[in-house]
Amino acid sequence: MPTALITGPTSGIGNAFARRLASDGWDLVLVARDSARLDRVAADLRAASGVEVETFPADLAAESGRNAVAERLADDERPVDLLVNNAGMAGPGSLLLSDFGAEDAALSVLVRAVLQLSHTAVRAMAARGHGGIINVSSVAGYVPRGTYSASKAYVTNFTESLAEEARGTGVRVVVTCPGFTRTEFHARAGFETDSIPDFLWLSADRVVDDALDALRRGRVVTVPGLQWKVIVAAAKHLPVRSITRATRKLGRQTRDQISTRTERTR
Ligand SMILES: NC(=O)c1ccc[n+]([C@@H]2O[C@H](COP(=O)([O-])OP(=O)(O)OC[C@H]3O[C@@H](n4cnc5c(N)ncnc54)[C@H](OP(=O)(O)O)[C@@H]3O)[C@@H](O)[C@H]2O)c1
């Protein structure tokens, strides 16, 4: 059975990847911080699909956590055929208010982990002549709005470049750029989502179907949902100031919300 390593599989998009891949017969390695929740998710997947599920508690904000996962990816005795770099969280908010430690931790999860795990995986997979990497970015990467957007711009650009470098090695590389997706992401960040219209929301299953379809077809960048394809196409042609103004109206954060979040991360 092929094996997939998924970061952030305990909820949202990562959990949808885990359920979908397990039902397709993939064995799994699941990486997240909350080990009790990892165990529950693993037990459910084993019971539902009969696949082997290894739990790997690690904090990707910590260098030791990233090194441990990279070591697991480099282990040729237990090869990983598909890496899904999915773990993530909202950024700490405005740089005028955010705590630098929270900025650094977000950068570590959203960027350093994606770089290090992709770096390790692509070399191990290329040596074996096959494999796949799916990096979960965001439409936020097309909009200059805080360090979260900047991190996702990195992930999209980095993955496009990696796909080019991996051409001819047997390793396929995909970056998915979802818009608003119903997961725990917004509640964890304390975001107010009432003002976001229904038609903009995606399901995590929709994001996963689209990403796996892109992997099968050899497409590198994918934006799930027609509504978001149109928005991204428009965003590429609009002046930067009008995009930032329009996005500020959706999923609005007040200065109070940002300060509260900064307090919570201290
Ligand atoms: N939801 C959206 O609207 C949306 C849109 C575009 C892109 N995305 C991207 O989609 C990805 C998944 O987010 P989601 O919406 O599914 O969020 P979610 O439901 O909050 O799930 C986040 C997952 O990441 C794990 N995680 C968070 N911090 C971690 C850390 N330091 N180390 C290891 N694991 C960590 C969490 O588990 P633990 O807490 O146990 O560690 C959880 O399994 C993220 O990269 C996000 O940026 C989301």
PDBQT file of the ligand as one rigid body, heavy atoms in Angstrom, charges set to zero:
ROOT
HETATM    1  N1  LIG A 301     -10.164  27.415   6.141  1.00  0.00    +0.000 N 
HETATM    2  C1  LIG A 301      -9.889  28.273   5.180  1.00  0.00    +0.000 C 
HETATM    3  O1  LIG A 301     -10.707  29.172   4.856  1.00  0.00    +0.000 OA
HETATM    4  C2  LIG A 301      -8.596  28.176   4.420  1.00  0.00    +0.000 A 
HETATM    5  C3  LIG A 301      -8.506  28.838   3.179  1.00  0.00    +0.000 A 
HETATM    6  C4  LIG A 301      -7.328  28.753   2.460  1.00  0.00    +0.000 A 
HETATM    7  C5  LIG A 301      -6.261  28.021   2.949  1.00  0.00    +0.000 A 
HETATM    8  N2  LIG A 301      -6.368  27.397   4.154  1.00  0.00    +0.000 N 
HETATM    9  C6  LIG A 301      -5.201  26.625   4.622  1.00  0.00    +0.000 C 
HETATM   10  O2  LIG A 301      -5.605  25.277   4.818  1.00  0.00    +0.000 OA
HETATM   11  C7  LIG A 301      -4.715  24.643   5.725  1.00  0.00    +0.000 C 
HETATM   12  C8  LIG A 301      -5.505  23.841   6.733  1.00  0.00    +0.000 C 
HETATM   13  O3  LIG A 301      -6.306  24.740   7.501  1.00  0.00    +0.000 OA
HETATM   14  P1  LIG A 301      -7.796  24.402   7.971  1.00  0.00    +0.000 P 
HETATM   15  O4  LIG A 301      -8.641  25.485   7.459  1.00  0.00    +0.000 OA
HETATM   16  O5  LIG A 301      -8.133  22.993   7.682  1.00  0.00    +0.000 OA
HETATM   17  O6  LIG A 301      -7.602  24.670   9.554  1.00  0.00    +0.000 OA
HETATM   18  P2  LIG A 301      -7.983  23.833  10.859  1.00  0.00    +0.000 P 
HETATM   19  O7  LIG A 301      -9.312  23.162  10.719  1.00  0.00    +0.000 OA
HETATM   20  O8  LIG A 301      -7.790  24.798  11.983  1.00  0.00    +0.000 OA
HETATM   21  O9  LIG A 301      -6.854  22.688  10.936  1.00  0.00    +0.000 OA
HETATM   22  C9  LIG A 301      -5.507  23.017  11.203  1.00  0.00    +0.000 C 
HETATM   23  C10 LIG A 301      -4.698  21.735  11.400  1.00  0.00    +0.000 C 
HETATM   24  O10 LIG A 301      -3.303  22.112  11.497  1.00  0.00    +0.000 OA
HETATM   25  C11 LIG A 301      -2.747  21.559  12.699  1.00  0.00    +0.000 C 
HETATM   26  N3  LIG A 301      -1.721  22.491  13.207  1.00  0.00    +0.000 N 
HETATM   27  C12 LIG A 301      -1.888  23.804  13.521  1.00  0.00    +0.000 A 
HETATM   28  N4  LIG A 301      -0.747  24.308  14.010  1.00  0.00    +0.000 NA
HETATM   29  C13 LIG A 301       0.168  23.291  14.009  1.00  0.00    +0.000 A 
HETATM   30  C14 LIG A 301       1.530  23.183  14.435  1.00  0.00    +0.000 A 
HETATM   31  N5  LIG A 301       2.180  24.217  14.999  1.00  0.00    +0.000 N 
HETATM   32  N6  LIG A 301       2.158  22.004  14.266  1.00  0.00    +0.000 NA
HETATM   33  C15 LIG A 301       1.507  20.937  13.738  1.00  0.00    +0.000 A 
HETATM   34  N7  LIG A 301       0.220  20.974  13.329  1.00  0.00    +0.000 NA
HETATM   35  C16 LIG A 301      -0.434  22.141  13.479  1.00  0.00    +0.000 A 
HETATM   36  C17 LIG A 301      -3.960  21.425  13.647  1.00  0.00    +0.000 C 
HETATM   37  O11 LIG A 301      -3.759  20.426  14.649  1.00  0.00    +0.000 OA
HETATM   38  P3  LIG A 301      -3.158  20.776  16.127  1.00  0.00    +0.000 P 
HETATM   39  O12 LIG A 301      -3.835  22.035  16.591  1.00  0.00    +0.000 OA
HETATM   40  O13 LIG A 301      -3.447  19.575  16.966  1.00  0.00    +0.000 OA
HETATM   41  O14 LIG A 301      -1.686  20.943  15.937  1.00  0.00    +0.000 OA
HETATM   42  C18 LIG A 301      -5.049  20.981  12.674  1.00  0.00    +0.000 C 
HETATM   43  O15 LIG A 301      -4.944  19.586  12.436  1.00  0.00    +0.000 OA
HETATM   44  C19 LIG A 301      -3.852  25.776   6.337  1.00  0.00    +0.000 C 
HETATM   45  O16 LIG A 301      -2.589  25.786   5.729  1.00  0.00    +0.000 OA
HETATM   46  C20 LIG A 301      -4.624  27.041   5.974  1.00  0.00    +0.000 C 
HETATM   47  O17 LIG A 301      -3.779  28.159   5.872  1.00  0.00    +0.000 OA
HETATM   48  C21 LIG A 301      -7.519  27.437   4.902  1.00  0.00    +0.000 A 
ENDROOT
TORSDOF 0
